[in-house]
């Protein structure tokens, strides 16, 4: 069996056996037991000026081909999210084009697409609460016009402008009131974006979750779900158990998704459950990790569809260590690992990212991703992945 060269942090190399291709099969249709979205990334033109501060120069063929890949495996696509480098290289014009193009592909493929709605087209860092509302509404209306489902992302502008929890209640009340289709609310933790400290009015997630749930309860017909990305399973379960009937919990926990999606018991922090809430046995998924693990995620949920939770754990369990490496601190550079996996798996011709972000992780960090992806059988074409990785090591003088 061919060897796989790995690089340690001290500069030494070692060899591992290259695992066989997993051989997972595509589903006949949409997945049934869970709603699962892969938060897809963007692929830049290899010849583009992918340097910090330059407008995004997107390879639309490769970017949209990845979305078709996700649909072919039964997953939905969450687009124009932070995975797509919003606030980290994807400018406003490219974001709008991505939303329009992705929605068109979803219609062509019969897939489900939701996209991020934010305030990031406003250049001024400090704007009023009223301006935040207007900015949200502008992106919301554009998204609805494209026919995509809105995900109301956490806004840096709102985090700076809000003086109290009442400002959050007001902003979300007015924006949700303008929505013509149910939206997903996104609670993004500071591991992903330190500028969102104190979101929903408090640094304490328990107090912040009270505000979030009040917003949902005031707008029961306008909220389809909540995506929580706090990297804290107990907080997600606590909020999940308090959601009104019909509102889904979409896990954004790239550290603990196996148990949250599968339905394993996770200790929840003590929180009262409202009379209108129905405790849930599992979360659905809206994950950046699933952009790196598309075939594994699909195969695992197919196992749940077939009533085989042991097979689910066998497939998806080993991927969690890989995801934890991709999302290791500083977590906001996880996008580099997602694009790296895309390159290894043959979904883009070069390991390039908008804004030069492909340089955000070290070679030993990437080597650990290779090692864990190999162990988790997340390399769709192992020989190709090994060839590309070894070429990268040769380019950097690690091996001859």
C-alpha positions in Angstrom: 0.0 0.0 0.0 1.3 3.4 -0.9 2.8 5.5 1.9 1.6 8.9 3.0 4.3 11.3 4.2 3.4 13.5 7.1 5.1 16.5 8.6 5.4 17.2 12.4 5.7 20.6 14.0 9.4 19.9 14.8 10.1 19.4 11.1 10.4 15.6 11.2 8.5 13.4 8.8 6.8 10.1 9.2 4.9 7.6 7.0 1.4 6.3 7.2 -0.5 3.9 5.0 -2.9 5.5 2.5 -6.4 4.3 3.2 -8.6 3.0 0.4 -11.4 5.2 -1.1 -14.5 5.0 1.1 -16.8 3.8 -1.7 -19.9 5.6 -0.4 -22.9 5.7 -2.7 -25.0 8.7 -3.6 -28.6 8.7 -2.3 -31.5 8.2 -4.6 -33.0 11.5 -3.5 -33.0 14.0 -0.7 -31.9 12.8 2.8 -34.9 12.1 5.0 -34.1 11.7 8.7 -32.2 15.0 9.0 -32.2 18.4 7.2 -28.5 19.0 6.4 -26.9 21.9 4.7 -23.2 22.1 3.8 -22.0 25.7 4.2 -20.1 25.9 0.9 -16.9 27.9 0.2 -15.8 29.8 -2.9 -13.0 29.0 -5.3 -11.0 31.9 -6.7 -9.5 32.0 -10.2 -6.0 30.5 -10.0 -4.7 33.4 -12.1 -6.6 36.0 -10.1 -5.1 38.6 -7.9 -6.0 36.7 -4.7 -4.1 39.1 -2.4 -5.4 40.7 0.8 -7.6 43.7 0.2 -8.3 43.0 -3.5 -11.9 42.3 -4.8 -12.7 38.7 -5.0 -12.0 37.1 -8.4 -14.2 34.0 -8.3 -13.9 30.9 -10.5 -17.6 30.5 -11.0 -17.4 27.2 -12.8 -15.5 25.5 -9.9 -17.5 27.3 -7.2 -20.9 26.3 -8.6 -19.7 22.7 -9.5 -19.1 22.2 -5.8 -22.7 23.2 -5.1 -23.9 20.7 -7.7 -21.7 18.1 -5.9 -23.4 18.7 -2.6 -26.9 18.4 -4.2 -25.9 15.2 -5.9 -25.2 13.8 -2.4 -28.5 14.8 -1.1 -27.4 17.8 1.0 -28.7 21.3 0.9 -26.3 24.2 0.4 -25.9 27.2 2.8 -24.3 29.9 0.8 -22.7 33.3 1.2 -22.0 32.4 4.9 -18.8 32.9 6.7 -17.5 29.7 5.1 -17.6 31.6 1.8 -15.2 34.2 3.4 -17.7 36.9 4.1 -15.9 39.5 6.2 -12.6 37.8 5.1 -12.2 38.6 1.4 -15.6 38.1 -0.2 -16.7 41.7 -1.0 -20.3 42.9 -1.4 -20.4 42.7 -5.2 -19.1 39.1 -5.2 -21.5 38.2 -2.4 -24.5 39.4 -4.4 -23.3 37.5 -7.5 -22.7 34.4 -5.5 -26.3 34.5 -4.1 -27.8 35.0 -7.5 -25.8 32.3 -9.2 -26.2 29.8 -6.3 -30.0 30.3 -6.3 -30.1 29.6 -10.0 -28.1 26.4 -9.6 -30.4 25.3 -6.8 -33.4 25.7 -9.1 -31.6 23.7 -11.9 -30.6 20.9 -9.5 -33.8 20.9 -7.5 -31.8 21.5 -4.4 -32.4 23.5 -1.3 -30.4 26.7 -0.7 -30.3 29.2 2.1 -28.0 32.2 2.0 -26.6 34.7 4.5 -28.3 38.0 5.1 -26.0 40.6 6.8 -25.2 44.3 6.9 -21.6 43.9 5.5 -22.2 45.9 2.3 -22.0 49.0 4.5 -18.4 50.3 4.6 -18.8 52.5 7.7 -17.9 50.5 10.8 -20.1 52.5 13.1 -23.7 53.1 12.0 -27.0 53.7 13.9 -29.4 51.0 14.9 -31.9 52.4 12.3 -29.2 52.0 9.7 -28.6 48.4 10.7 -32.2 47.7 10.2 -32.2 49.3 6.8 -29.0 47.4 5.8 -30.5 44.0 6.9 -33.7 44.7 5.0 -31.8 45.6 1.8 -30.0 42.2 1.8 -33.1 40.4 2.9 -35.1 41.7 0.0 -32.4 40.9 -2.5 -32.2 37.3 -1.2 -35.9 36.8 -1.4 -35.9 38.2 -5.0 -33.4 35.5 -5.9 -35.6 32.8 -4.5 -33.2 31.7 -1.7 -34.0 31.1 1.9 -32.6 33.8 4.2 -30.3 33.1 7.1 -30.2 36.3 9.3 -26.5 36.3 10.2 -25.0 38.0 13.2 -24.1 41.6 12.3 -20.8 43.3 13.4 -22.6 46.6 12.9 -25.3 45.6 15.4 -22.8 44.3 17.9 -21.2 47.7 17.9 -24.4 49.8 17.8 -26.5 48.0 20.3 -26.7 49.5 23.8 -28.8 46.9 25.4 -30.8 43.7 24.6 -33.7 45.9 23.7 -31.8 47.1 20.6 -31.5 43.4 19.5 -35.2 42.8 20.1 -36.1 45.9 18.1 -33.8 45.1 15.1 -34.9 41.5 14.8 -38.5 42.5 15.3 -38.4 45.0 12.4 -36.3 42.8 10.1 -38.4 39.7 10.7 -41.5 41.8 10.2 -40.3 42.7 6.7 -39.6 39.1 5.7 -41.9 37.4 3.3 -40.6 33.9 4.0 -39.5 32.2 7.2 -35.8 32.8 8.0 -33.1 31.0 10.0 -31.5 33.0 12.8 -27.7 32.6 13.1 -26.0 32.9 16.5 -22.2 33.0 15.8 -19.9 32.8 18.7 -16.7 34.8 19.3 -14.5 31.9 18.4 -15.6 32.5 14.8 -15.7 36.3 15.1 -14.4 38.1 18.1 -16.2 41.3 17.0 -19.5 39.6 18.0 -18.8 39.7 21.7 -22.0 40.4 23.8 -24.3 39.4 20.9 -28.0 39.4 21.9 -27.1 41.7 24.8 -24.9 39.6 27.0 -21.6 37.7 27.3 -23.5 35.1 29.2 -25.1 32.7 26.7 -27.9 31.9 29.2 -29.0 35.5 29.2 -28.4 36.0 25.5 -30.4 32.8 24.8 -33.4 34.3 26.7 -33.3 37.3 24.3 -33.0 35.0 21.3 -36.0 32.9 22.4 -38.1 36.0 23.1 -37.4 37.2 19.5 -38.5 33.8 18.2 -41.6 33.7 20.4 -42.7 37.1 19.2 -42.4 36.0 15.6 -43.4 32.3 15.5 -44.4 32.2 11.9 -41.3 34.0 10.6 -38.6 31.9 12.1 -37.8 28.5 10.5 -34.9 27.7 12.7 -31.8 28.7 14.6 -28.2 28.0 13.7 -26.1 27.9 16.8 -22.3 28.2 16.4 -21.0 28.5 19.9 -18.9 25.3 19.9 -20.7 24.3 23.2 -23.0 21.3 22.9 -24.7 21.9 26.3 -25.8 25.4 25.3 -27.2 24.2 22.0 -29.2 21.4 23.7 -30.5 23.9 26.3 -31.7 26.2 23.6 -32.9 23.4 21.4 -35.2 22.1 24.2 -36.8 25.5 24.5 -37.6 26.1 20.9 -41.3 26.4 19.9 -42.8 23.6 17.9 -41.9 23.9 14.2 -38.6 25.8 14.8 -35.6 23.7 14.0 -32.2 23.7 15.6 -29.5 23.6 13.0 -26.2 22.8 14.7 -23.3 24.9 13.7 -21.1 23.1 16.3 -18.1 21.8 14.3 -16.7 20.2 17.4 -19.7 18.2 18.6 -21.9 17.6 15.6 -21.9 13.8 15.7 -23.8 13.5 19.0 -26.0 16.5 18.3 -27.1 15.3 14.9 -27.2 11.6 15.9 -29.2 12.2 19.1 -26.7 11.2 21.8 -27.4 12.4 25.2 -25.5 15.6 25.8 -25.6 17.2 29.3 -27.6 20.4 29.1 -27.2 23.4 31.4 -30.1 23.9 33.7 -32.7 26.1 31.9 -36.5 26.1 32.3 -38.5 24.7 29.3 -41.4 26.9 28.3 -44.9 25.3 28.0 -44.9 25.8 24.3 -41.5 24.1 23.8 -41.1 20.4 22.8 -37.7 18.8 23.8 -35.9 17.5 20.8 -33.9 14.3 20.4 -31.5 15.7 17.8 -30.3 18.8 15.9 -30.4 19.2 12.1 -27.3 20.6 10.5 -25.9 23.7 8.9 -22.2 23.1 9.0 -19.0 24.4 7.5 -17.6 21.0 8.4 -20.0 19.4 5.9 -18.4 21.4 3.1 -15.2 19.5 3.9 -17.0 16.2 4.5 -19.8 16.1 2.0 -19.7 12.5 1.0 -19.1 11.3 4.6 -22.0 13.4 5.9 -24.3 12.1 3.2 -23.4 8.5 3.8 -23.8 8.9 7.6 -27.3 10.4 7.3 -28.2 7.8 4.7 -27.4 5.3 7.5 -29.8 7.1 9.8 -32.4 7.0 7.0 -32.0 3.2 6.9 -32.4 2.9 10.7 -28.7 2.0 11.3 -27.3 4.4 14.0 -24.3 2.2 14.5 -23.3 2.7 10.8 -23.9 6.4 11.3 -21.4 6.5 14.1 -18.9 4.3 12.2 -18.9 6.8 9.3 -19.2 10.2 11.0 -17.6 9.5 14.4 -14.0 9.6 13.1 -14.6 12.8 11.2 -15.1 14.8 14.3 -11.3 14.8 15.2 -10.7 16.0 11.6 -13.2 18.8 12.0 -11.7 19.9 15.3 -8.4 20.2 13.6 -9.8 22.2 10.7 -11.6 24.5 13.3 -8.7 24.7 15.8 -7.9 28.1 17.2 -7.7 30.6 15.8 -11.0 29.2 14.7 -11.8 32.0 12.2 -9.1 30.5 9.9 -11.0 27.3 9.5 -11.9 28.3 5.9 -8.3 27.4 5.0 -8.9 23.8 6.0 -12.2 23.6 4.1 -10.5 24.9 0.9 -7.5 22.5 1.5 -9.9 19.5 1.7 -11.6 20.7 -1.5 -8.3 20.8 -3.3 -7.2 17.4 -1.9 -10.5 15.9 -3.1 -10.3 17.3 -6.6 -12.9 20.0 -6.4 -10.5 22.8 -7.4 -7.3 22.8 -9.4 -5.2 24.8 -7.0 -5.0 25.4 -3.3 -5.9 29.1 -3.6 -8.3 31.3 -1.6 -9.7 34.8 -1.9 -7.6 37.3 -0.1 -4.6 35.1 0.1 -6.2 33.1 3.0 -4.6 29.9 1.9 -1.5 31.0 3.8 -3.4 31.2 7.1 -2.4 27.7 8.3 1.0 26.1 8.7 2.3 23.0 6.8 2.2 20.9 10.0 -1.4 22.0 10.6 -2.3 21.0 7.1 -0.4 17.7 7.5 -2.5 16.9 10.5 -5.6 17.5 8.4 -4.2 15.0 5.8 -3.5 12.5 8.5 -7.0 12.7 10.1 -8.8 12.8 6.7 -7.0 9.7 5.7 -7.9 8.0 9.0 -11.6 9.1 8.8 -11.8 7.9 5.1 -12.7 11.5 4.1 -10.4 11.5 1.1 -12.6 10.9 -1.9 -9.7 10.1 -4.2 -6.9 9.0 -1.9 -4.3 8.7 -4.7 -5.0 12.2 -6.0 -4.9 13.6 -2.5 -1.6 12.0 -1.8 -0.1 13.2 -5.1 -1.2 16.7 -4.4 0.0 16.7 -0.8 3.4 15.3 -1.7 3.8 17.9 -4.5 3.1 20.6 -1.8 5.7 19.1 0.5 8.2 19.0 -2.4 7.5 22.6 -3.3 8.3 23.6 0.3 11.5 21.5 0.4 10.2 19.0 2.9 10.8 15.9 0.7 12.9 15.4 -2.4 
